[in-house]
Amino acid sequence: KLDFALHGGEDFELLFTIKPQDFEKFSKKNSGKFSYIGDVTENVGKIELIQDGRSDILIPKGYSHF
């Protein structure tokens, strides 16, 4: 299931950035309809999945629009 969620297609959702300290206030103001999905870091060009204390660099496998 995780592999499909990370690399599958036809899922569309608006993504945006916000300061971590503003997320809870923003989400409450908008009925909690937003999900925290990660952090912007200094690791340019790398997508890192961290779960259960383990870190893995993700290699894109999905469709490339470019």
DRENTORKOL-3810 file (N, C-alpha, C; in nm, 4 decimals):
REM DRENTORKOL-3810
@n.u->0.0806; n.v->-0.1195; n.w->0.0000; ca.u->0.0000; ca.v->0.0000; ca.w->0.0000; c.u->0.0853; c.v->0.1264; c.w->0.0000
@n.u->0.1930; n.v->0.1262; n.w->0.0780; ca.u->0.2787; ca.v->0.2446; ca.w->0.0846; c.u->0.3444; c.v->0.2709; c.w->-0.0502
@n.u->0.3908; n.v->0.1655; n.w->-0.1162; ca.u->0.4545; ca.v->0.1817; ca.w->-0.2466; c.u->0.3586; c.v->0.2460; c.w->-0.3464
@n.u->0.2327; n.v->0.2032; n.w->-0.3461; ca.u->0.1339; ca.v->0.2610; ca.w->-0.4370; c.u->0.1063; c.v->0.4070; c.w->-0.4005
@n.u->0.0968; n.v->0.4363; n.w->-0.2720; ca.u->0.0714; ca.v->0.5742; ca.w->-0.2293; c.u->0.1859; c.v->0.6669; c.w->-0.2696
@n.u->0.3085; n.v->0.6179; n.w->-0.2633; ca.u->0.4254; ca.v->0.7006; ca.w->-0.2965; c.u->0.4489; c.v->0.7121; c.w->-0.4464
@n.u->0.4172; n.v->0.6075; n.w->-0.5220; ca.u->0.4556; ca.v->0.6049; ca.w->-0.6625; c.u->0.3397; c.v->0.5863; c.w->-0.7603
@n.u->0.2199; n.v->0.5701; n.w->-0.7092; ca.u->0.1032; ca.v->0.5528; ca.w->-0.7952; c.u->0.0668; c.v->0.6838; c.w->-0.8633
@n.u->-0.0415; n.v->0.6841; n.w->-0.9345; ca.u->-0.0809; ca.v->0.8047; ca.w->-1.0058; c.u->-0.2271; c.v->0.8381; c.w->-0.9845
@n.u->-0.2696; n.v->0.9424; n.w->-1.0523; ca.u->-0.4082; ca.v->0.9861; ca.w->-1.0507; c.u->-0.4566; c.v->1.0326; c.w->-0.9139
@n.u->-0.3661; n.v->1.0732; n.w->-0.8267; ca.u->-0.4033; ca.v->1.1324; ca.w->-0.6985; c.u->-0.3662; c.v->1.2786; c.w->-0.7051
@n.u->-0.4635; n.v->1.3643; n.w->-0.6816; ca.u->-0.4395; ca.v->1.5068; ca.w->-0.6930; c.u->-0.4757; c.v->1.5755; c.w->-0.5628
@n.u->-0.3834; n.v->1.6540; n.w->-0.5113; ca.u->-0.4082; ca.v->1.7298; ca.w->-0.3904; c.u->-0.3159; c.v->1.8508; c.w->-0.3924
@n.u->-0.3652; n.v->1.9600; n.w->-0.3434; ca.u->-0.2863; ca.v->2.0817; ca.w->-0.3378; c.u->-0.1832; c.v->2.0706; c.w->-0.2263
@n.u->-0.0580; n.v->2.0979; n.w->-0.2588; ca.u->0.0499; ca.v->2.0981; ca.w->-0.1599; c.u->0.1015; c.v->2.2405; c.w->-0.1450
@n.u->0.1366; n.v->2.2776; n.w->-0.0227; ca.u->0.1943; ca.v->2.4089; ca.w->0.0005; c.u->0.2807; c.v->2.4034; c.w->0.1249
@n.u->0.3608; n.v->2.5064; n.w->0.1447; ca.u->0.4456; ca.v->2.5120; ca.w->0.2631; c.u->0.3921; c.v->2.6161; c.w->0.3604
@n.u->0.4211; n.v->2.5924; n.w->0.4874; ca.u->0.3825; ca.v->2.6838; ca.w->0.5938; c.u->0.4838; c.v->2.6654; c.w->0.7069
@n.u->0.5091; n.v->2.7687; n.w->0.7809; ca.u->0.6014; ca.v->2.7577; ca.w->0.8938; c.u->0.5454; c.v->2.6556; c.w->0.9931
@n.u->0.6310; n.v->2.5654; n.w->1.0428; ca.u->0.5825; ca.v->2.4617; ca.w->1.1355; c.u->0.5047; c.v->2.5188; c.w->1.2543
@n.u->0.5487; n.v->2.6314; n.w->1.3073; ca.u->0.4814; ca.v->2.6881; ca.w->1.4233; c.u->0.3429; c.v->2.7437; c.w->1.3901
@n.u->0.3114; n.v->2.7638; n.w->1.2618; ca.u->0.1811; ca.v->2.8168; ca.w->1.2211; c.u->0.0814; c.v->2.7087; c.w->1.1806
@n.u->0.1272; n.v->2.5833; n.w->1.1660; ca.u->0.0410; ca.v->2.4792; ca.w->1.1108; c.u->-0.0824; c.v->2.4512; c.w->1.1966
@n.u->-0.0644; n.v->2.4308; n.w->1.3260; ca.u->-0.1778; ca.v->2.3954; ca.w->1.4115; c.u->-0.2847; c.v->2.5049; c.w->1.4095
@n.u->-0.2426; n.v->2.6295; n.w->1.4222; ca.u->-0.3364; ca.v->2.7426; ca.w->1.4197; c.u->-0.4093; c.v->2.7482; c.w->1.2842
@n.u->-0.3358; n.v->2.7334; n.w->1.1768; ca.u->-0.3929; ca.v->2.7370; ca.w->1.0421; c.u->-0.4938; c.v->2.6243; c.w->1.0224
@n.u->-0.4568; n.v->2.5042; n.w->1.0655; ca.u->-0.5433; ca.v->2.3881; ca.w->1.0478; c.u->-0.6728; c.v->2.4037; c.w->1.1275
@n.u->-0.6632; n.v->2.4490; n.w->1.2523; ca.u->-0.7825; ca.v->2.4686; ca.w->1.3353; c.u->-0.8753; c.v->2.5728; c.w->1.2729
@n.u->-0.8160; n.v->2.6779; n.w->1.2179; ca.u->-0.8938; ca.v->2.7851; ca.w->1.1557; c.u->-0.9687; c.v->2.7345; c.w->1.0328
@n.u->-0.9206; n.v->2.6278; n.w->0.9717; ca.u->-0.9787; ca.v->2.5722; ca.w->0.8496; c.u->-1.0384; c.v->2.4333; c.w->0.8737
@n.u->-1.0962; n.v->2.4138; n.w->0.9882; ca.u->-1.1679; ca.v->2.2899; ca.w->1.0243; c.u->-1.0806; c.v->2.1650; c.w->1.0220
@n.u->-0.9501; n.v->2.1788; n.w->1.0363; ca.u->-0.8614; ca.v->2.0623; ca.w->1.0416; c.u->-0.8546; c.v->1.9831; c.w->0.9134
@n.u->-0.8813; n.v->2.0455; n.w->0.8001; ca.u->-0.8856; ca.v->1.9746; ca.w->0.6717; c.u->-0.7492; c.v->1.9648; c.w->0.6045
@n.u->-0.6435; n.v->1.9894; n.w->0.6781; ca.u->-0.5097; ca.v->1.9861; ca.w->0.6204; c.u->-0.4264; c.v->1.8800; c.w->0.6898
@n.u->-0.3326; n.v->1.8224; n.w->0.6163; ca.u->-0.2463; ca.v->1.7179; ca.w->0.6702; c.u->-0.1012; c.v->1.7621; c.w->0.6637
@n.u->-0.0294; n.v->1.7360; n.w->0.7692; ca.u->0.1151; ca.v->1.7595; ca.w->0.7726; c.u->0.1811; c.v->1.6409; c.w->0.7036
@n.u->0.2621; n.v->1.6678; n.w->0.6008; ca.u->0.3247; ca.v->1.5568; ca.w->0.5279; c.u->0.4766; c.v->1.5567; c.w->0.5337
@n.u->0.5372; n.v->1.6622; n.w->0.5871; ca.u->0.6825; ca.v->1.6598; ca.w->0.5948; c.u->0.7430; c.v->1.7971; c.w->0.6105
@n.u->0.8734; n.v->1.8020; n.w->0.5971; ca.u->0.9503; ca.v->1.9238; ca.w->0.6159; c.u->1.0354; c.v->1.9543; c.w->0.4942
@n.u->1.0561; n.v->2.0821; n.w->0.4686; ca.u->1.1518; ca.v->2.1257; ca.w->0.3678; c.u->1.2856; c.v->2.1338; c.w->0.4401
@n.u->1.3876; n.v->2.0690; n.w->0.3846; ca.u->1.5194; ca.v->2.0661; ca.w->0.4488; c.u->1.6258; c.v->2.1168; c.w->0.3524
@n.u->1.7483; n.v->2.1110; n.w->0.3967; ca.u->1.8610; ca.v->2.1524; ca.w->0.3126; c.u->1.9056; c.v->2.0428; c.w->0.2173
@n.u->1.8433; n.v->1.9270; n.w->0.2204; ca.u->1.8793; ca.v->1.8142; ca.w->0.1335; c.u->1.8208; c.v->1.8343; c.w->-0.0050
@n.u->1.8799; n.v->1.9226; n.w->-0.0817; ca.u->1.8307; ca.v->1.9581; ca.w->-0.2143; c.u->1.8281; c.v->1.8349; c.w->-0.3055
@n.u->1.7130; n.v->1.8131; n.w->-0.3689; ca.u->1.7010; ca.v->1.7043; ca.w->-0.4651; c.u->1.6785; c.v->1.5677; c.w->-0.4049
@n.u->1.6648; n.v->1.5592; n.w->-0.2730; ca.u->1.6437; ca.v->1.4298; ca.w->-0.2079; c.u->1.5076; c.v->1.4276; c.w->-0.1403
@n.u->1.4410; n.v->1.3144; n.w->-0.1511; ca.u->1.3157; ca.v->1.2922; ca.w->-0.0795; c.u->1.3447; c.v->1.1822; c.w->0.0215
@n.u->1.3284; n.v->1.2158; n.w->0.1478; ca.u->1.3629; ca.v->1.1225; ca.w->0.2545; c.u->1.2356; c.v->1.0812; c.w->0.3281
@n.u->1.2157; n.v->0.9520; n.w->0.3415; ca.u->1.1029; ca.v->0.8981; ca.w->0.4154; c.u->1.1544; c.v->0.8520; c.w->0.5509
@n.u->1.0967; n.v->0.9062; n.w->0.6566; ca.u->1.1375; ca.v->0.8676; ca.w->0.7915; c.u->1.0164; c.v->0.8052; c.w->0.8595
@n.u->1.0314; n.v->0.6799; n.w->0.8991; ca.u->0.9238; ca.v->0.6109; ca.w->0.9707; c.u->0.9835; c.v->0.5095; c.w->1.0662
@n.u->0.9216; n.v->0.4976; n.w->1.1811; ca.u->0.9669; ca.v->0.4028; ca.w->1.2841; c.u->1.1153; c.v->0.4190; c.w->1.3164
@n.u->1.1644; n.v->0.5445; n.w->1.3149; ca.u->1.3039; ca.v->0.5709; ca.w->1.3481; c.u->1.4027; c.v->0.5360; c.w->1.2384
@n.u->1.3543; n.v->0.4922; n.w->1.1232; ca.u->1.4410; ca.v->0.4545; ca.w->1.0106; c.u->1.4265; c.v->0.5570; c.w->0.8995
@n.u->1.5364; n.v->0.5897; n.w->0.8348; ca.u->1.5381; ca.v->0.6887; ca.w->0.7277; c.u->1.5776; c.v->0.6221; c.w->0.5962
@n.u->1.4976; n.v->0.6468; n.w->0.4911; ca.u->1.5273; ca.v->0.5929; ca.w->0.3584; c.u->1.5164; c.v->0.7055; c.w->0.2560
@n.u->1.6097; n.v->0.7110; n.w->0.1629; ca.u->1.6012; ca.v->0.8057; ca.w->0.0512; c.u->1.5128; c.v->0.7412; c.w->-0.0548
@n.u->1.4093; n.v->0.8138; n.w->-0.0984; ca.u->1.3173; ca.v->0.7603; ca.w->-0.1979; c.u->1.3674; c.v->0.7880; c.w->-0.3392
@n.u->1.3579; n.v->0.6893; n.w->-0.4229; ca.u->1.3899; ca.v->0.7025; ca.w->-0.5642; c.u->1.2566; c.v->0.7144; c.w->-0.6374
@n.u->1.2309; n.v->0.8263; n.w->-0.7067; ca.u->1.1036; ca.v->0.8421; ca.w->-0.7764; c.u->1.0809; c.v->0.7301; c.w->-0.8780
@n.u->0.9616; n.v->0.6696; n.w->-0.8744; ca.u->0.9281; ca.v->0.5607; ca.w->-0.9665; c.u->0.8030; c.v->0.5930; c.w->-1.0465
@n.u->0.7316; n.v->0.6962; n.w->-1.0097; ca.u->0.6055; ca.v->0.7281; ca.w->-1.0750; c.u->0.6243; c.v->0.7950; c.w->-1.2088
@n.u->0.5147; n.v->0.8351; n.w->-1.2674; ca.u->0.5137; ca.v->0.9014; ca.w->-1.3973; c.u->0.5831; c.v->1.0368; c.w->-1.3875
@n.u->0.6655; n.v->1.0700; n.w->-1.4839; ca.u->0.7316; ca.v->1.2002; ca.w->-1.4896; c.u->0.6618; c.v->1.2861; c.w->-1.5934
@n.u->0.6122; n.v->1.4009; n.w->-1.5507; ca.u->0.5418; ca.v->1.4915; ca.w->-1.6408; c.u->0.6364; c.v->1.5715; c.w->-1.7297
@n.u->0.7643; n.v->1.5647; n.w->-1.6975; ca.u->0.8616; ca.v->1.6466; ca.w->-1.7727; c.u->0.9648; c.v->1.5596; c.w->-1.8423
END
